[in-house]
Amino acid sequence: MKTFLQITQVKIVAPVLMSLALGGCASSLIEVRQGSEQVAVAQPDQVSQCKAIGKTTVSVLAEVGFISRGIDNVDANLLQLARNEAVSQGGDTVVPGDRPEIGKRTFAIYKCR
């Protein structure tokens, strides 16, 4: 017969392991669109000679369950989504903009080359 402590440990450990596993998978679920690796990241003062294409606001999960994802992973996912969208819109450069909340960011898209 299982003791109360063993049952409690399983109820606590299982969700934690599941959250960690899903948190790690979240980054690998972001599509890397063909051509997106060629999209540059620039600052606003570096695109004055470029043609503005548009803007995109992208978002990803910042938390999986009650586990917060690392900000670096979240930012990398946001950047990849912005690069994907730049390819879709015919741009080759993105400029990070407003971040109203963790897991959401606006990027300006430019054609510079």
PyMOL commands that set and color helices and strands:
alter all, ss='L'
color gray80, all
select helices_A, chain A and resi 4-28+36-38+44-46+71-89
alter helices_A, ss='H'
color red, helices_A
select strands_A, chain A and resi 40-41+51-59+63-64+67-68+93-96+104-111
alter strands_A, ss='S'
color yellow, strands_A
deselect
rebuild
show_as cartoon
